[in-house]
Amino acid sequence: MPRRNDLHTILIIGSGPIVIGQACEFDYSGTQACRVLKEEGYRVILANSNPATIMTDPDFADRTYIEPLTLEILARIIEREKPDAVLPTLGGQTGLNLAMALFEKGLVGVPGTPELIGANAEAIATAEDRDKFKQAMIEIGLSVPHSGIAHNMDEATTVLKDIGLPVIIRPAYILGGRGTGIANTMEEFLKLASNGLDASPIREILVETSIVGWKEYELEVMRDHADNCVIICSIENFDPMGVHTGDSITVAPAQTLSDVEYQKMRDAAFACIRRVGVETGGSNVQFALNPANGDLVVIEMNPRVSRSSALASKATGFPIAKIAAKLAVGYTLDEISNDITRKTPASFEPTIDYVVTKIPRWAFEKLPGTSGVLGTQMQSVGEVMSIGRTFPESLQKALRSLEQGRLGLNCDSGESLYDGLSDADLLKKAAIATPERIFQLGEALRRDMSVDQVHAATKIDVWFLDQMLIIIEERRSLEGKSLTQLSRHEVRRAKRLGFSDGQLAYVLKDDEMAVRSYRESLGVIPTYKTVDTCSAEFDAQTPYHYSTYEDEDEVRPSSKPRVIILGSGPNRIGQGIEFDYCCVHASFALRAAGYETVMVNCNPETVSTDYDTSDRLYFEPLTREDVLNVIAAETLASGGVAPKVIVGLGGQTPLKLSGLIDPALIAGTSPHSIDLAEDREKWNQLCDSLSIPQPPGGTAVTFADASVIAQRVGYPVLVRPSYVLGGRAMQIVHDAQGLESAMEQMARDGSLGKEGGLSAERPVLIDHFLEDATEVDVDAIRDHTGEVLIGGVMEHVEEAGVHSGDSACAIPPQTLPAWVVEVISAYTTSIANSLDVRGLVNVQFAVLGTTVFVIEANPRASRTVPFVAKATGVPLAKVASRVMLGATLAELRVEGLLVPPVTGGHVSVKEAVLPFNRFPEVDTALGPEMRSTGEVMGIDRTFGRAFVKSQTAAGTVLPTSGTVFLSFNDGDKPAGIVVAKRLRDLGLGVAATTGTANYLAKFGLPVDRIVGKLSEIEGSSLENAAALVANGEISFVVNTPHGRGSRQDGEAIRKAANANGVSSVTTVEAALAAVNGLWEQRSSEVEVRSLQEYHGRA
Amino acid sequence: MSTDITNIALVLEDGSVFEGEAVGYMPENGIAAGEVVFHTALTGYQEVFTDPSYAGQIITFTTSHIGNYGVTPVDSESRGTFARGVIMRDMARRHSSWRSESSLDEMLKAQKLPGVAGLDTRRLTRLLRDSGSLRGAFGTADQAQLLAAAKNEKGTSGIDLVSEVTTPQAYMVGNGKFNVVAYDFGIKTTILRHLSEIATVTVVPASMPAEEVLSLSPSGVFLSNGPGDPEMVTGAADAIRLIVEAGVPTFGICLGHQLLSRAFGGHTFKLPFGHHGANHPVRHIATGAVEITSQNHNFCVDPDSLSGVADITHINLNDHTNEGMRLRGLRAFSVQYHPEAGPGPHDSHYLFGQFAELMEKK
């Protein structure tokens, strides 16, 4: 049955900010859905609060609402746009949960309201409600782990009596395993069950017998409304049951299943999707298999496109989200053609002739207090995928894709980390799943521990371990040899096992580039194969490549001018979807301008690694070796004409490579200029020559040097490593002791090759820290004629000292005098000119009184580019990419690509979204090290309203009733008067610490309750603030930490708020903005408006 | 690394050379020759190389790792192996499965099946796809000998391979309610397993005349899969026509489909590189449903040649070739693909039920 003509307008619900468990894979799926539905001629309405996404680009929908994803807001959008249908299955768990909420309110899915397409409410409930799901599976004869449902602690203990320890707790309707855990003791059980009940929006948990150590699999299923079902991909987890799939190393296709077992699983997956009732689209079904006897149990299913679907799409070339969108509007699988072969239909099952490995990337180093142990709750912030012809090759490529200083499975300087460990300790460590485990396993095998011994300790399948042993044996065979001793056969064998040139250099005690040139002299160069869904049975039309060392290369020749765009690698805190947005926009703009674009990236979640974003896609690690190989392959393909390379849009990842690529190839700002901005000495001279003030500072490699600088400029000082993003290891230190420990930490990281490490080439920057300054960010574009376009001036809500990525900011600036903004523009222009920028530049300023200090300039795309584009309507990334290839701003104006910014009438606020709800042990106070995983945007007529929207979108529940707890440091107390007054005016109760209460009393603002600090309550009658929060007596917390000294009191309160789901703000500026916004909003209703309307292009 | 690796070459009739390593068995003359085909299933290597339909052929597995879950006698599709060799990118040196009883390498040696690993199987597959199946030879012999051996191969067209694989004498399996006679043109164990659920099956040699079959008063006759060119299976078409015209319900799979078609005037032809995999979409015309099917055939029925005689029941959605038919006015139907799976999806098991229904109706 073809396209449904009874539908005209379709609302797509996006997934909101990037959070752990829900990353840019839903931008990928949502973008595909928007494109498909627009192509099919539907009017597409999109709701998503995340401005960094590609899907919220106003070109992708007819109406784009960057609004908080709440029931109230969606109801307004539905009222305004009157969609015929709502598609909730491409926006992650957020989309699904909102659809259910709308259904329960009778706003969708019932007669007279928009239809739910993809999955109906009954199907969603069957899959998501743990009890319903369990009953449904039993009904169709599938096994599920022995379990029971509980809604309170009494029920939970009753269930436990029936099942017995160990058990796993799984809350219903949750995302990324939030609130799940394995309990081995009664004590652990009580804690986990209670946390689990809290984590579930319907207070329901499943208490399930633990099958830790079983093998874990996932099948990606698609179904159309004619009931045709296909499996797109099978995925086998390297880590056995017990580690969340999102935190597991996973491999596709499944490697250790016989056909008999695989077909049984396939039958079960189809039975599952049919019983749950997902009418059309993609679902994934997770299974556990007892390695001793093949017993198979169903763990869970997601009735929607998931993180695994994105992985499966990239792993096979089958675009699950795109097809799911088509199925949702009536097509059947056999009516849709396979994009890659163009001759065969989508109603088939992809088969692949390579091995895909996914490895997550974690950020524990940014979250002090976390254990770093992996479990049933997802903690990773991003992932890499790699493709190799065999598992060893694929594994080693994935490990070097992580960009954590490792070159593969050990055989690099990082392996020295295990030198001090005894064999027994090493094995004990490897038995616990952590980010380091894979390297520990490699080390254990190198120390001659047998595959069986390692298997016994870890339950990792012996096939995987033996494949790793092949890598180890290869390394052993190279030890003690010298480079030029090696035959072509030997070098090729090592490269086929995925060894990087860097690893070979390490084991042969030679230089990486020497290895490269020797290898090339032997003719051992990579061949690029094609991801084609069919193992070469049919000719592939889509150039989606990966490298391997084989006989035949499949890159097709072409004579068009081409541009390589280096992507941003795995998502991490500090470098996420914003950079993918920039790379994708560059690809779109340059394709439109007649270039052939070539994308290089290794992040399976992204739009950039969609095979039809660019003319060619290389799914490759972003290392020097791999990037030089792609440049060589592309040069060969165009008859010796080298391509241009864009390094300035993918964040720090490609920028770090800029000095290693022939400078003549770099499009945009030259490596020389990039270095000028990074090199402290040269940068200082440049600012001096321009008479632009900087906070005094210097660079140091040792503590002694650092100490001299700190004494000269005066404490507090801001200490930061060079060449990092996201404030990695950045600290504000108040004394020599703090400085010493900061320097020690960076030296340690440096010796391990970690990001944020210190070395002679990468010294530490030490600047006087400007307390109480207002921070300002500017994104600008300069062309080769010297014209500078100020894209946006963003004033931060939080004062300097909070990382810009964690700070809220507003366009246009809200408190800066107009002339200061002009000074900032003038400074930006002269810096851009002096650096000879060609493309984007981001400059950070600190305004203290009326002095504008420049903090740093980065001649590359920044995190805020997509936000600025959405706030102003100017497609900055597209314009910048054209400028990098030589176009002038004037030309682009004539062409119509560069449009004037939309000013006046609205304010845009960007707010950071922090991962603290997953890490209750972490202090939520903000600082110079960035910790947010994502961002949201609030846009409205006034700053107050926009700020309130940004908070709502970020999940902060602003108080409208109850009692607000206030605790201000001395510096913040005057502003606290305003905060307390507004709260009083809004009719809210106020509780405060003794100091804050006494202060407020002087200004006629009595508080309702005086609460003690930890240090005060002993022996006094005062109530403990943390306890009040835990008891639910506080509806909101304002706690601004003290600049120095003990932060323990505040920390306890902030942690209590976090652990109990009470929203808090930790800066007085945010508190002021919030209460002012609430005041403005108090008597009027929230309004929604689309981006197209704001931009005047509706 | 272990030192007992023997580097060998695969040479195709067009002179292409692929370098790899010997695995499994090595014939004394150092040459394994046959028609080279590729198989794209991700799982089921043992079922594939023990399928008698591969007589005369060397099977290239496109999946990277082969042998990961070992082998077990219950997964074998016949009493031995009839393929000439196997080609793979990587053979697991250690396997892992609770089901396995030995390693793939051990089985290849025991069954005297030569193998080559480590070569660029994707280059080989692309070559076969573009030029059609090619004859080839691999082994320790020198490349000139291998090339000569490749050129000397007869291929699978115009030769009778069924006589190599069929059972020498009749035997019985199963204890279902019907009495089915199954012609063994190279029958797979999984087919027998399915038939056994519905019938007591007498498996008979390919050459058994119709009279002899009819004398067993079968409630149905099954025409099995098998290797090679249907035109060369002498006598089968005539026997089948007599049986079907006698009113005996008849069901054919793969070669059985081709022979049933030929018995009623259908033509068969050779596909460029055949269908060998477990992911081919087939439309069941009566319902419109898409079945994902297991396939293994080089020859194909020309549907036009059946016009007026049979109704086309199934069609391949990749290349629109014929996948099934039902004879008009007669109680016989057949499919080109493998509804029994083994290896492959279970989407088409209903056809065995359809056979039972046909036998039920008098």
Interface residues (C-beta under 8 A of the other chain):
Chain A: A226 D227 N228 V230 S234 P253 A254 Q255 T256 L257 S258 D259 V260 E261 Y262 Q263 R266 D267 P291 A292 N293 G294 T332 L333 D334 K343 T344 P345 S347 F348 E349 P350 T351 I352 D353 Y354 V355 R389 T390 F391 V451 D461 V462 W463 D466 I470 E473 E474 S477 R493 K529 C534 S535 A536 E537 F538 D539 E550 D551 E552 E554
Chain B: M1 F18 F38 T40 A41 L42 T43 G44 Q46 E47 T62 T63 S64 H65 N68 Y69 T72 D75 R89 D90 A92 R93 R94 H95 S96 S97 W98 R99 L119 D120 T121 R122 R123 T125 R126 R129 G277 A278 N279 H280 P281 R283 G288 A289 V290 I292 L317 N318 A341 G342 P343 G344 P345 H346
